[in-house]
Amino acid sequence: MYEQQKQKNEKRTAMMVVLLIVAATAAIVAITTNPWNYIPTQVTENAEILAVIDAGCVVESKQGHSFVVPDCDSSVGDIVSVTFHVPGAELNEYYDRIQDKLETVDP
């Protein structure tokens, strides 16, 4: 009886070690497979004011994103500094490289 209990405990311990290794491997793979392309990156740039509205000033970034800067007392055409977040893939041209690779594939 004691030996059966010991074997069950050894099997349970071995199963836990295997599960731990699988979980650790999955976490490592998840972390190392391009997370920087999805994590938002903070960007600060100077942008020209396109319009002034009740909520503030409308500006457009170099990436083509429009923003409203609240409490803006500047006028159209002035340059203001804006800080915003974009996915990392937009900054490191990840999508462009994927498209270039797809164009080289001949179906």
Buried (B, 14 or more C-beta within 10 A) or exposed (E): EEEEEEEEEEEEEEEEEEEEEEEEEEEEEEEEEEEEBEEEBEBEEEBEBEEBEEEBBBBBBEEEBEBBBEEBEBEEEBEBEBEBEBBBBBEBEBEEEEEEEEEEEEE
